[in-house]
């Protein structure tokens, strides 16, 4: 790592990027250090996901002791949205609007940058969050914590993998606040190194370990489903978007979370 980007910066930048948790010290970094640090921060995305998933699962389990299970699910999702700023949910809506309504890659990217939400985005987000809530509600008690933590971890890992296999769509105008996701691809898409991807798999291990121990076959099914999804998703991105944007990465992360929960909740 370059001298102007300290070793402690990438993990903190990952926290700052994926959540709304205040991160002291990051403000002191230079613009060049932030650019370099973001390129290394992707290795810590799965670990941040595991922390977020632990908070979501902990809220769910605690609230379930006081209120009915459905109420506990909704409260857990509310707390998570407050922590993340509904980061991936915003990506799901933008992606569905763009791919659903765009005529060509340029038009798709233009729609994704629009702050307004359309029919495709509203439907995609509603179905996505509803399915996630339903799956959390139906989880076996013994799999509630492992599955929710693993889903959050695996989702962020899938975003890193998508970033590695799909080229940058080169969105250059990021004036809108929601385009911070699109800015991710433009800042780090060309800097993603093999060792960063490898480290991302390593930082995912703590979050995946509980489900791997308690239900290894279910986790394997989720991995296989995600591989099949990525084999379909990359050509779609190339054809409809022209590559990967931040919204595409967020959509991939949310889809992978659903695959883990689907496998964990299956009969």
C-alpha positions as CSV (number, residue, x, y, z in Angstrom):
1,X,0.0,0.0,0.0
2,X,1.3,3.5,-0.8
3,X,2.7,5.5,2.1
4,X,0.0,8.2,1.9
5,X,-2.7,5.6,2.7
6,X,-2.2,4.2,6.2
7,X,-2.9,0.5,6.9
8,X,-5.8,1.3,9.2
9,X,-7.7,3.3,6.5
10,X,-9.2,0.6,4.3
11,X,-11.3,-1.2,7.1
12,X,-12.6,2.2,8.3
13,X,-13.3,3.3,4.8
14,X,-15.3,0.1,4.3
15,X,-17.4,0.9,7.4
16,X,-17.9,4.5,6.2
17,X,-18.9,3.4,2.7
18,X,-21.3,0.7,3.6
19,X,-22.9,2.2,6.7
20,X,-23.8,5.5,8.3
21,X,-21.7,4.9,11.4
22,X,-19.5,7.8,12.1
23,X,-15.8,6.9,11.5
24,X,-13.3,9.2,13.3
25,X,-10.0,9.8,11.6
26,X,-11.1,9.2,8.0
27,X,-11.8,13.0,7.5
28,X,-8.0,13.6,8.0
29,X,-7.1,11.5,4.9
30,X,-6.2,13.2,1.7
31,X,-8.3,12.8,-1.4
32,X,-5.6,10.5,-2.9
33,X,-5.4,8.4,0.3
34,X,-9.2,8.0,0.1
35,X,-9.1,6.9,-3.5
36,X,-6.4,4.4,-2.8
37,X,-8.0,3.3,0.4
38,X,-11.3,2.7,-1.3
39,X,-9.6,0.4,-3.7
40,X,-8.4,-1.7,-0.8
41,X,-11.5,-1.3,1.3
42,X,-13.5,-3.9,-0.8
43,X,-11.5,-6.6,0.9
44,X,-13.3,-5.7,4.2
45,X,-16.8,-5.5,2.7
46,X,-17.7,-9.0,3.9
47,X,-16.5,-8.4,7.4
48,X,-18.6,-5.2,7.6
49,X,-21.5,-7.2,6.3
50,X,-21.0,-9.7,9.1
51,X,-21.1,-6.9,11.7
52,X,-24.3,-5.5,10.1
53,X,-25.8,-8.9,10.0
54,X,-25.0,-9.6,13.6
55,X,-26.8,-6.4,14.7
56,X,-29.8,-7.3,12.5
57,X,-29.9,-10.8,13.9
58,X,-29.4,-9.6,17.5
59,X,-32.2,-7.1,17.2
60,X,-34.4,-9.8,15.8
61,X,-33.7,-12.3,18.6
62,X,-34.0,-9.6,21.3
63,X,-37.3,-8.1,19.9
64,X,-38.7,-11.6,19.5
65,X,-38.6,-12.0,23.3
66,X,-41.0,-9.0,23.7
67,X,-43.1,-8.9,20.5
68,X,-44.5,-11.4,18.0
69,X,-42.1,-12.8,15.5
70,X,-43.4,-10.7,12.6
71,X,-43.0,-7.5,14.5
72,X,-39.4,-8.6,15.5
73,X,-38.6,-9.1,11.8
74,X,-39.8,-5.6,10.9
75,X,-38.0,-4.0,13.8
76,X,-34.7,-5.8,12.8
77,X,-35.0,-4.5,9.2
78,X,-35.7,-1.0,10.5
79,X,-32.6,-1.0,12.6
80,X,-30.5,-2.3,9.7
81,X,-31.9,0.4,7.4
82,X,-30.9,3.0,9.9
83,X,-27.3,1.6,10.1
84,X,-26.8,1.2,6.4
85,X,-28.9,4.1,5.1
86,X,-30.9,1.5,3.0
87,X,-27.8,1.4,0.8
88,X,-28.5,-1.9,-1.0
89,X,-32.3,-1.3,-1.1
90,X,-31.7,1.9,-3.0
91,X,-29.5,0.0,-5.4
92,X,-32.2,-2.6,-6.0
93,X,-34.8,0.1,-6.9
94,X,-32.4,1.9,-9.2
95,X,-31.2,-1.3,-10.9
96,X,-34.8,-2.5,-11.5
97,X,-35.9,0.9,-12.9
98,X,-32.8,1.1,-15.2
99,X,-32.9,-2.4,-16.6
100,X,-36.6,-2.6,-16.7
101,X,-37.2,0.7,-18.5
102,X,-33.9,1.5,-20.3
103,X,-33.7,1.4,-24.1
104,X,-30.0,1.0,-24.4
105,X,-27.0,1.0,-21.9
106,X,-26.7,4.8,-21.9
107,X,-30.4,5.2,-21.1
108,X,-30.2,2.5,-18.5
109,X,-27.4,4.3,-16.7
110,X,-29.3,7.6,-17.0
111,X,-32.3,6.1,-15.3
112,X,-30.2,4.6,-12.6
113,X,-28.9,8.1,-11.8
114,X,-32.4,9.5,-11.4
115,X,-33.4,10.0,-7.8
116,X,-37.1,9.3,-8.6
117,X,-38.4,5.7,-8.3
118,X,-40.5,4.2,-11.0
119,X,-42.8,1.2,-11.4
120,X,-40.1,-1.3,-11.9
121,X,-38.1,0.0,-9.0
122,X,-41.1,0.1,-6.6
123,X,-42.1,-3.4,-7.5
124,X,-38.6,-4.8,-7.3
125,X,-37.9,-3.2,-4.0
126,X,-41.3,-4.2,-2.5
127,X,-40.9,-7.8,-3.6
128,X,-37.3,-8.0,-2.5
129,X,-37.8,-6.6,1.0
130,X,-41.1,-8.6,1.4
131,X,-39.3,-11.9,0.4
132,X,-36.5,-11.1,2.8
133,X,-38.9,-10.4,5.6
134,X,-40.9,-13.6,4.9
135,X,-37.7,-15.7,4.8
136,X,-36.5,-14.3,8.1
137,X,-39.9,-15.0,9.7
138,X,-39.8,-18.6,8.6
139,X,-36.3,-19.4,9.7
140,X,-35.8,-22.2,12.1
141,X,-34.8,-20.9,15.6
142,X,-31.4,-22.7,15.4
143,X,-30.6,-21.0,12.0
144,X,-31.8,-17.5,12.7
145,X,-28.5,-16.1,13.8
146,X,-26.3,-18.1,11.5
147,X,-28.4,-17.5,8.4
148,X,-28.9,-13.7,8.9
149,X,-25.2,-13.1,9.6
150,X,-24.2,-15.4,6.7
151,X,-26.6,-13.7,4.3
152,X,-25.2,-10.2,5.1
153,X,-21.7,-11.5,4.7
154,X,-22.2,-13.4,1.6
155,X,-24.1,-10.5,0.0
156,X,-21.1,-8.2,0.3
157,X,-18.7,-10.9,-0.8
158,X,-20.8,-11.4,-4.0
159,X,-20.6,-7.6,-4.7
160,X,-16.8,-7.9,-4.6
161,X,-16.9,-10.9,-6.9
162,X,-19.2,-9.1,-9.3
163,X,-16.8,-6.2,-9.3
164,X,-14.0,-8.5,-10.2
165,X,-15.7,-10.3,-13.1
166,X,-17.6,-7.4,-14.7
167,X,-15.8,-4.3,-16.2
168,X,-16.5,-0.8,-15.0
169,X,-19.4,0.8,-16.9
170,X,-17.6,4.2,-16.6
171,X,-20.3,6.4,-15.2
172,X,-18.5,9.7,-15.1
173,X,-21.1,12.1,-13.7
174,X,-21.9,11.5,-10.1
175,X,-23.5,14.7,-9.1
176,X,-26.5,13.1,-7.4
177,X,-26.1,11.9,-3.8
178,X,-27.3,8.4,-4.6
179,X,-24.6,8.0,-7.1
180,X,-22.0,7.3,-4.4
181,X,-22.6,3.7,-5.3
182,X,-21.9,4.4,-9.0
183,X,-18.8,6.3,-7.8
184,X,-17.5,3.1,-6.3
185,X,-17.0,1.4,-9.6
186,X,-15.3,4.5,-11.1
187,X,-12.9,4.8,-8.1
188,X,-11.9,1.2,-7.6
189,X,-13.0,-0.8,-10.6
190,X,-9.5,-0.5,-12.3
191,X,-7.6,-1.0,-9.0
192,X,-9.2,-4.2,-7.7
193,X,-6.3,-6.6,-7.2
194,X,-6.3,-10.4,-6.9
195,X,-5.0,-10.2,-3.3
196,X,-7.9,-7.8,-2.4
197,X,-10.4,-10.4,-3.7
198,X,-8.6,-13.1,-1.9
199,X,-8.6,-11.1,1.3
200,X,-12.4,-10.5,0.9
201,X,-12.9,-14.3,0.9
202,X,-10.8,-14.5,4.1
203,X,-12.7,-11.7,5.8
204,X,-16.0,-13.5,4.9
205,X,-15.0,-16.6,6.8
206,X,-16.1,-15.4,10.3
207,X,-19.5,-14.4,9.0
208,X,-20.0,-17.7,7.1
209,X,-18.6,-20.0,9.7
210,X,-21.7,-20.4,11.9
211,X,-23.9,-21.5,9.0
212,X,-21.2,-23.6,7.5
213,X,-21.0,-25.5,10.8
214,X,-24.7,-25.8,11.5
215,X,-26.1,-26.3,7.9
216,X,-23.2,-26.8,5.4
217,X,-25.5,-28.2,2.7
218,X,-27.8,-25.2,2.8
219,X,-24.8,-22.9,2.5
220,X,-23.5,-24.9,-0.4
221,X,-26.9,-24.6,-2.2
222,X,-26.7,-20.9,-1.7
223,X,-23.2,-20.7,-3.2
224,X,-24.2,-22.8,-6.2
225,X,-27.3,-20.7,-6.8
226,X,-25.2,-17.5,-6.6
227,X,-22.7,-18.9,-9.1
228,X,-25.6,-19.7,-11.5
229,X,-26.9,-16.2,-10.9
230,X,-23.5,-14.6,-11.7
231,X,-23.2,-16.6,-14.9
232,X,-26.5,-15.1,-16.0
233,X,-25.9,-11.7,-14.4
234,X,-22.6,-10.7,-16.1
235,X,-23.9,-11.1,-19.7
236,X,-27.0,-9.1,-18.6
237,X,-24.8,-6.3,-17.3
238,X,-22.7,-6.2,-20.5
239,X,-25.7,-6.2,-22.7
240,X,-28.1,-3.9,-20.8
241,X,-25.8,-1.7,-18.8
242,X,-22.4,-1.8,-20.5
243,X,-20.6,-3.2,-17.4
244,X,-21.0,-2.9,-13.7
245,X,-22.1,0.2,-11.8
246,X,-22.6,0.7,-8.0
247,X,-26.3,-0.1,-8.4
248,X,-25.4,-3.4,-10.1
249,X,-23.1,-4.3,-7.3
250,X,-25.8,-3.5,-4.7
251,X,-28.4,-5.6,-6.6
252,X,-26.0,-8.5,-6.7
253,X,-25.4,-8.2,-3.0
254,X,-29.1,-8.2,-2.2
255,X,-29.8,-11.2,-4.5
256,X,-27.0,-13.2,-2.8
257,X,-28.6,-12.4,0.6
258,X,-31.9,-13.8,-0.6
259,X,-30.2,-16.9,-1.9
260,X,-28.7,-17.7,1.5
261,X,-32.0,-17.0,3.3
262,X,-33.9,-19.1,0.7
263,X,-31.6,-22.0,1.3
264,X,-31.7,-21.6,5.1
265,X,-35.5,-21.4,5.2
266,X,-36.2,-24.3,2.7
267,X,-38.0,-27.3,4.0
